[in-house]
Amino acid sequence: MDADVAIVGAGPYGLALAACLRAAGVDHQIFGRPMDMWQRHMPEGMLLKSDAFASSLYDPGNDLPLSRFCKERSIEYHDDLIPVRLQTFVEYGLTFKDRFAPHLEETIVDSLRQEGAGFAFNLANGTRVLARRVVAATGIGHFRYVPPPLNRLPAEFASHSYDHHDLSPFEGRRVAVIGGGASAIDLAGLLQQRGCDVQLICRREKLRFASPPQIRRSLWQRIRYPRSGIGPGLRSRLYTDAPLLFHLMPEALRQHIVSRHLGPAAGWPMRDKVVGRVAVTNGCELQAASITDGCVGLELRNRTGEAISVRADHLIAATGYRVDIRRLSYLDKSLLLRLAHATHAPVLSRHFESSVKGLFFTGPIAANSFGPMMRFAFGASFASRCLLPILSRSVAYRSSGAMAAVDGQAGK
């Protein structure tokens, strides 16, 4: 199986790019589990934090925006007043896949290495693939972060929020959730609805929630807090409207912005599900964690130095993700050594190409190069439009000398 372009990953970024390449007639293949992060690693019952207008998957003809999908399915929809249910978004993504990436091969890439003028990789189903260019759109699952000392606890007592879609095994149990962002707050609220005894623990003094949308806004409010695909505000609007300008900023400034902009906060509908319903321990630092008498024991210290102990049957670390290309297990070690990086995030050209010619990265892994927008599905439109011109070159390329060189290397 040979292709001019191989896309690794079938989430919003991979599917949007596949739709663009298909419309442009570019020979390509796409591999991955469709909407895997959303189908298997986000909790049932969750509401998307992004507004509905910013949750459409990109296709060049705008043939299937989320609004049209909802209308066809008689699902209640509003650009920003009605939050999008997780199940709606998953069904929408799968419908998008069927229409724009019907040739998707639902398998995992085991290994990827450079051979000759292209790349060769093996799939979990045993197939060997040769491709001239490769676009890695594998999402954030590889980058989940569990801080010490939690990362030393046995798996039966501690896990990452990424591990939980079905929350029913926790019904009636004591669960401690650590974190102050949307994942932690969403999980705590949903677990409480399941009848769990939940304790939410976070370092911040106060939980943060996005402001609910307003039906009518004054001219000043529209100027001061313009709408954007990642939330209201002038800076957010700048980052969504001018990602190439962000790309030109000094590296240290880009990293600072990505780490600070849009800090931990939950969507506005979660306030009523959490405040006054879930026990919250704010302003605490984790000191130690252990297993005692068949439960998790946490030792915390608050801002005044007071020690606090928490006991739970299970601990969920909703502690986010940290991009690190070394954790992309399918990348060959020799390939990793040649990838230029800044704090382990790949350095990318304005067309998302890495320092290894022909190897591209898109999605959240590209946030340090193009800004906070890349952490949201909304960024898939910009990324696909940037990738398309360079990937469209040599559209007629099939079995040229370059691919022959790959074949020759593969035969050695």
HUKA-V818012 format. One record per backbone hydrogen bond with DSSP energy under -1.0 kcal/mol. CO is the residue of the C=O (numbers start at 1). NH is the residue of the N-H. Records with the same first field share a line. If there is no record, write none. Layout:
CO = NH + NH
This chain:
1 = 130
3 = 132
4 = 133
5 = 29
6 = 135
7 = 31
8 = 137
10 = 35
11 = 15
12 = 16
13 = 17
14 = 18
15 = 19
16 = 20
17 = 21
18 = 22
19 = 23
20 = 24
21 = 26
27 = 5
29 = 7
30 = 105
31 = 9
33 = 36
35 = 39
36 = 40
37 = 41
43 = 46
46 = 86
52 = 55
59 = 62
65 = 69
66 = 70
67 = 71
68 = 72
69 = 73
70 = 75
79 = 53
84 = 48
85 = 89
86 = 90
87 = 91
88 = 92
89 = 93
90 = 94
91 = 95
92 = 96
93 = 97
94 = 98
95 = 99
96 = 100
97 = 101
101 = 104
105 = 32 + 107
108 = 124
111 = 122
112 = 332
113 = 120
115 = 118
118 = 115
119 = 131
120 = 113
121 = 129
122 = 110 + 111
123 = 126
127 = 123
129 = 121
130 = 3
131 = 119
133 = 6
134 = 360
135 = 8
136 = 362
140 = 143
143 = 322
147 = 150 + 151
149 = 152
150 = 153
154 = 157 + 158
157 = 315
159 = 317
160 = 163
161 = 164
165 = 44
167 = 170
168 = 171
170 = 173
173 = 197
174 = 313 + 314
175 = 199
176 = 316
177 = 201
178 = 318
181 = 185
182 = 186
183 = 187
184 = 188
185 = 189
186 = 190
187 = 191
188 = 192
189 = 193
190 = 194
191 = 196
192 = 195
196 = 198
197 = 175
199 = 177
200 = 281
201 = 179
202 = 284
204 = 283
208 = 266
218 = 222
219 = 223
220 = 224
221 = 225
226 = 233
228 = 231
233 = 237
234 = 238
235 = 239
236 = 240
237 = 241
238 = 242
242 = 246
243 = 247
246 = 249
250 = 254
251 = 255
252 = 256
253 = 257
254 = 258
255 = 259
256 = 260
257 = 261
266 = 210
267 = 270
268 = 271
270 = 274
271 = 275
274 = 277 + 278
279 = 200
281 = 202
285 = 301
288 = 299
290 = 297
292 = 295
295 = 292
296 = 312
297 = 290
298 = 310
299 = 287 + 288
300 = 308
301 = 285
302 = 305
306 = 302
308 = 300
310 = 298
312 = 296
314 = 176
315 = 159
316 = 178
317 = 161 + 319
320 = 145
324 = 327
325 = 328
327 = 329
328 = 331
330 = 112
332 = 336
333 = 337
336 = 339
340 = 347
342 = 345
344 = 325
345 = 342
349 = 352
352 = 361
353 = 349
356 = 359
358 = 134
359 = 354
360 = 136
363 = 366
364 = 367
366 = 369 + 370
367 = 371
371 = 374
372 = 375
373 = 376
376 = 379
377 = 380
379 = 383
380 = 384
381 = 385
382 = 386
383 = 387
384 = 388
387 = 391
388 = 392
394 = 397
400 = 404
401 = 405
402 = 406
403 = 407
404 = 408
405 = 409
406 = 410
407 = 411
409 = 412
